[in-house]
Structure formats: C-alpha cells, structure tokens
Amino acid sequence: MAQISDDCFAFGGQMRPIDETAALIASKLSAVEEVETVPLLLADGRVLAKKMVASLPLPPFTNSAVDGYAVRGADLPQTVETAFAVAGRVQAGMAANEPVRPGQTVRIFTGAPMPDGVDTVFMQEDVSIDGSGRILLPPGLKKGANVRPAGEDVALGEAVLPAGHRMRPQDIALAAALGFTELQVRRRIRVAVFSTGDEIVAPGDMRGPAQLFDSNRFMLTAMLARLCCDITDLGILVDDSRLIAEKLSEAALSHDLILTSGGVSTGEADCVKAAVESAGTLVFWRVAIKPGRPVAMGVIDGTPLIGLPGNPVASFVTFAHIARPAILALAGALQPPPTPIAMRAAFSYSKKQGRREYVRASVRAAADGCYEATKFPREGAGLLSSLVATDGLVELGEEIVRVEPGHTVQFLPYSSLM
C-alpha cells in the first residue's frame, strides 16, 4: 500500500480554498509503485507506467489518400487536359511491383502503396476517359496532392504518449496501429468505500419510516469504477464512533484510500470526524465549497481517508473536485484540471464572496444560436433529480457574488468530472 505520514499535510482547521486543497492533496500522495501488463483491449482507463514509443512510422509506407489515378509529378498537365495510358492497377493491401514510366498513370485505391516513380494522385471524380480508353487528367493539380507520406502521422521512434497518461479509446487505436498487443500500466488503486448513518439502509433491505435508501455508496462506487479502481464495498456503518474507528483501521491495512460518505458535519450524530481522530489523524474537515463544505481528510495508519458529505449532490461535487484528483495522484496519472466551457448565463444567482460554488445547470441553444446555461429551478444538496436532469455544473469563483442573465459563466459538463 502507498503509505503517507500522519502529519504530511500539516495545515490547521481553517476553511481551505478548493484549488489549494486539491493541489495539496495531489502533491502529498505518491503513485503506487506496482506495475502490471494488460492486454490492449483491457487498457482503456488505465495509467501508462512508461512512455509509449513508436516502433514503426505511421503510415508505415507512402500511400494514396483517395481512389483515383497516380502520376509522376514531372508529367502533371500544366495548361491543358492531357491523355495518359493506364499502366496498371494497385489495390489496398497489394504490393506495387511495377514502376510507372513517363506519360503513364496507374489506377490506385485509397490506402494502396504508391508505385515507384509516382508522387501525385488525381481523384477519380476529377478525370474522364477518351474514346481509346486513355485517362484525361486536368491541369492545375499540385505535385504531392492526395498522397499520405510514410511517417506523416507518427515518426519512427516518436514518443506518442507519456508515462502517466490515462488511456482513452483513441489512444487504444493508436497503440493498435503501432502494433502493440499489451501495455505496462500502474496497478489499480484499491479503495474501500462505506456509508455511515442510522438513517440509511441498503436498497432491498427493510426501510423504517424515518429512513432512506443509501444512494451515495452506489454513486461513488460507479464513479470509482470509471477511474479503474479496485473497490471494496464495506456497506453501511451505524453511528458509533468506536465501531467506525475499528473499521477504518481494518480498511487501512489493505487499501490505498478509504472513502466514506456522511458523518463529517458538526452534528452530535456525525461520527466519522471523531472516528478519524481516534484511529488516526484528522488533517482538515472544512473546504470553501458549496455544495460540500464538510469534507474530512485524514490519515489512518499511513492510508489517506477522504470523508465526503452525506447529501448526494454535495457528495458528487466533492468527489469530482477532491477525491478524483487524489485517486489520479495515487494512480500516477497526469491530471490537468477539467477545462470549463465559457457560455452565457440564462439565470440570476447570488453567492457569498470567498467561496467556490457549483450550480447545477442545463445547456440550451438560444434564439440567436448561442448556447446558454439554465439553472435547475430548485435548490438543495439532497436533490438527486437535479443531477439527473442537468448537463453539468456552472463554476462560480470565489470572487463572484452575483450572476445575471447575459453574463459569461464557466460550465463543466458532467463528462469532464468523471
């Protein structure tokens, strides 16, 4: 397991800005050292353990970019349409064995290798045929047109992906085109997850009249799965600080991260904060973010713990902005922050200065063709429907106190946060 010291974060109890908090967490967490080899088809979402270097150029040979007729650049018609005899035919996957002589053309198809001597291709729709079967090529085409040179896409020996890159489907395609069948990646991050609270029960269990079905654990597990984590579901723990402390200590023995939901606010029944202080060290528990101010960060026997709020929307937002960067740091992933999209606000909103707020919003096309963000009509960090019915979050920085229709705001699609 990745081990950190209990005092490595070394900051006090003041409410911290979200960017500073996320950056500090990421800087203090070291990537797991274990590396494993996985088949290419199972590499999506995994983090490269070493850079990927091209062992061949792409394309590996010069080929035609279109269906048409290939000629020598020296023979290109300059002012008038010129007739050429067809010397052969080259299809994709076939070798071009015969060189093309002056005054000749060859029928060629997309992806077929260029025969020796030719360097330009006329698109088939731009040519015609005369009465004797010769091809009439028009003037005006530049030498090298419609040809893909060897190495045009990727050069031999080029580092195409760095170590720490998190693989995507397009990266899988590139690796396959270079001939890779397997990749060396960091092992999966092992995360223990549990919810806390007497007020929740698991779906399928008997629910009391004052209880709710647990949704956070399922949401967080799904978000962790998208980050390719190995997940241990520890279920629901009742509001008992001693019991929670015991479970935290047990989980710390075999996991890289402990993730909890609920019990981190200031109520008498919020037991996670007390349990962390009993089993390890509590390094912070308030972040200047809405929704989601009560967020706990602790260290249990060298294993980091992140305690997320119990309200579902707050849990979602804080996972995206605090837990996700921590997980990527543990995985050794390069992690540029999500890039917001500037768009026009179609709502009014007031907020406190000095706090980052995330407003649930949908995107629509206005009458003038511009895209604008519309705010979900109701407030509340417990409204799961607000996450389902919207497209993302409008990010309002600490310095903003008021938004009016027509203002430019920064929009983060949900897809960029998972």
N, C-alpha and C positions, 0 to 999 in steps of 0.2 A: 504494500500500500504506500501511496505518497504520504509522507509524514511532514508536518509543519510544527513549529514551536508554538506553545500556547500564547506567547506574547509577541508573535511576529507582526501583528497588525498595529499594536501599540498606539491606539487612539482612544480618547475618553468617551464620555457619554453624550456629547453634544450631537445634535441632529446634523447629519452629513449631507452635502450635495450628492446627487445620484451619480454624476460623472466621476467625481472624486472617489466615491465608494466603489463603483465598478472597476475603475482603474487600479485602485489599491488592492482589491481582492485578486484581480488577474495578475498583478505584479508579484504577489506573495505566494501564488500557487505554482508549483513546479509540475511539469508534464510527467506523466508516468513513463518509466524507462522501458518497460517491456514492449517488444516489437513482435508482430506475427505476420505471417504471409497468408494472404487470402486470394482466392480465385477472382479474376477480374469482374465476373458477374456479381460478386458479393461485395465489391469495393465501394459502392455508392454510399456517400455519407461518411466514409472512414477518412482518417487523417494520415497523410503520407509521412512515413518515417524518414525518407530520404528523397532528394530531388529526383525527378524523372528526366532522363536524358535520352534524346532521340538516337536510336541505333541505326536509323536509316533516314534519308530525306523524304519529305512528303511534298508533292508526289515523288515516288522513287524513280520515275522516268518522265521525260517530256511527253506530253500527250495533248490530244485535241480537246478543246473545251466545248465543241459543238459538232453536230452532224454536218458534213459538207465536203469540201474538196481542198486538198492541201497542195501548195505550190512552193517553188523556190522564190525567196524574196527578190532575187535578181530578175525574175520573169514577171513581176507584178505589172499588169497593164497600167500605163500612165495616163493616157488621154482617151483611148477608145476601147470598146469591148473587144476582147481577144479570145480566139478559139484555142482550146487545149485538148490534146488526146488524153484519154483516161488510161493510165499505165497499170492500174491495179486497184485493189480494194483491201482496206485494213479495218477489221472489226475490233471492238474492245476485247481484251484477253488474248488477242493474236499477236504474234511477233511480226514486225515489219521487216521482212527479209531483203527486199529488193530496193536499191536506191532509186530515186526519181531523177530522171535526166532533164536537161534544159528543154523547155517547151512542153513538158508533160505535167499532168496533175494526177492525183490519186484520190479515189473515193475513200473517205475516212469517217469514222463514227466517234461519238463522244466517249472519251476515256481511252481511245486506241492510241498506241505509241506512234510518235511521228517518225516516218521513214527517214533514212539518211538523205540529207540534201534539201529537205523542205523545212520551212520555218513559219509558214503562214497558212491559215485556213479560211476559206470563204464559206459562209453559212449557205446551206443548200437552198434556202428560200431566196437568196440573192443572185442565183445563177440560172442560166437557161441552157437548152440543148439545141444545136442546129440540126439541119436535115441529115447530116452524115454521122450523127452521134457524138460529135465533139461538144465539150463543155464550154459555154461562153461565159467568161469571167469579166465583170465590170471594172472600170478604173476606180481609183480613189481609196482602196484599202491600204492600210499601213502595214509595213513589214512587222511580223510577230503577232498579228491580230489573231484572236481566238485560239491561242496556244497557252498551255499551262506548263511552264518550265519545271524541270526537276528541282526540288527544294524550294519552290515558290512559297509553299505554306510553312514548312519547317525544315531547317537546315540540319544536316548530319551533325550530331554532337551538341545540338542546341539543348539547353535546359528549359524544358517546356512547362514544368510545374515544380514549384519549390517544395522543400520539406515543410511540413505544417499545413499544406494545402488540404482543404476538406473537399473530397471528391464529389463531383456532380455528374449527372448523366452525360453532359457534353465532354467532360474530362474522361469518362469511361470510353467514349467514342474515340477520342484522341489516342488513348493508350492502346486501344484495339488496333487502330490504324498503324501504330508503330510496332505492332506485333507482340505486345505484352499479353501474357495469359494469366499473370498473377502479380500482386503488388505487395510491398512491405509497408505495413501500417502500424500505428500505435494500437496497443490493445484497447478494448472498450473500457470506458470508465464505469466503475462499479458504484452504483448509487442505491442507498437504502431510503425508502420512502414510507412515511406513515402520516396519517391524520390524527389529530387529537381532539378530544371533547366528548363529554357525556351527551351532548345534544345531537350527535350524528350517529347513524347506523349505516351499515353496508347495504347497497341495493340488494333486495331479495330477502333480507332479514326483517323480523317484525319491527315495525316502527311505532313508537309511542306517540301519543297525541301532541307532545311538545318537542318531537324530534324531527330531524331532516335526514334525507338520504345523503350520504357522502358523495360529493361530486368532484371535489378538488383532487383527491388522490388519483382518480381516473384521468382527469385533465392533465395533471402533472406527469403521470406515467406515459401518456400519449406524447407529451412534449419531449420527455426524456428519450423516448423511442426514436423520435425524429433526429435526435442527436447521437444515435447509435450507442446508447448506454446499455450496460447490463443492469437490470433493475430488480431489486428485491422489494417486494410489496410486504410491508410489515403490518398492514391493516390499520385498525383504529385503536388508539390507546386512550383509556379513560383519564379523567382529570385527577391524576395522582402524581405529584412531582417525584416521589421516590421511585415509583414504577417506571416513569418516563426516563429518569436518570439511569436506571438499570438497563433499559432497552437501548438508550443511546450508547452506553459503554459497550454493550454487546455488539451493536452495529459497527462501532468504530474499529473493531478488530479485523473486519474482513471487507471494508468498503473504502472507497476513495472520497466519498462525500455522503453526508446524511442530509436529507431534505425533508422538512416537516411542514405541515400546514395547520395553522390555528395555534392558539395559546401563547401568542407573543405580544399581546397588548398589555394594558395596565390593570385589567380586572382581577378580582380575587381568584377567579377560576382559571386564569391564564397561567398554566403551569409550566410551559416549555421554558420560559425565561429562567425560572427558578431551578428547573431540572438541569439546564445547561450550566448554570453557576455551580450546581452541586457536583456534576460529573466532570466538568472541565472548566473552561474559561469563556466568559461572555465578553466579546470584544466590541460589539455595538448592537443596538436594538432599535434605533430610530434613523430613518432616512427622510430627507426633504423631498418627498414624492407623494403625489395623490393621483389615484388611489394607491395605498400601500405603505403608509408611514411606519407602522410597526413591523420591522424586519429585523430578525435577530441573526447575528453572525457569531459563531462560537468555534472553539477547537476542543474536541474530545479525544484525549489520548493521541494527539497528532493528526486526527482526521477532522477536516473542516465540516462545520454544520451550518446550514442556512435554514432559518425558520421563517417561513412565509406567512402572511396574514391568512385568516380564515375565510374572509369574504372572497368569493370566487373571482371577481374582476380584479381585486387587489392582488390576489394570488397569481393570476395570469400576468399582470403588468410587472410585478416584481420578479417573477420567474424570468420574463423576457429581458429585463434590464439588469438583474443582479445574478440570478442563478445561471443563466445561459452563458454569460462571459466567464463565470467561474468554471463551468464544465468545459468550455472550449480551452481555457488555460490548462486545466488538468490533462486534456487530450493533446496538448501541444499544438493546437490549431492556431494558425494566423487568423486574427479576428478583427478585421476592420469593422467599425460600428455600422449599423444599418444606415443607409442613405435615405433621408426623408425626401419626399416629393413636394415641391412648392405648388400650392394651389390656392384658389380663392375661398375664403370662408363665406358660408351662407347662413351664419348664425351669430348671435350675440352671446358673450360669456365674460364673466368677471372672475378673477382669482387673486390670491394673495401673492405679494411680491416675495421673492426668496425661495419659492417652492416650484419644482417642476411638476406640471400637471399633464395628464394624458386624457384626452376627451374622446370618447367613442364616437366614430363618425362613419357615414356612408359617402360614397362618391357618386356624383351625378353630372351629366352634361347639361350646361345651361343653354339658354336660347341663343347666345352668341357663339356657341361651340366650345367655350372654355369649360374646364372641369372645376367643380366646386365641392367643398366638403359640407355635409349637413350633419348636425349634431343629433345623436339619439335623443328622443324627446323627454326621457326621464333620467333622473339622477339615481345614484345608489350603487355601492360597490358589491351588492349582493345580487344584482340583476344579470343572471346568466343570459337572458334573452338579448341583452344589449351587446354581448359578444357575438351572438349568433346572427343578429340582424344587421350588423355593421361590417364595414370592409377593413377597418384599421383604426389607428389612434392618431389624433391630432396632438402633436407635441408642443406644449407651450412652455417656453423657457422661464427661468427664474425671474427675469426682468420684466416679463409681460404681466400686466394687471387687467387688461381689457382687450377683448376681441369684438369687432363689429363686422357686419356683412361687407364684403369687399376687401377686407384686409387679407394679406397674404399669410398663410399659415403653412406649417410643415406637417406633412401627412406620412405616416408609417403604415404601409399595408401589413396585415397580419402575416402574410407570407414572408416578410423580411425579418420577423421576430421569432421564427421557429426553425 
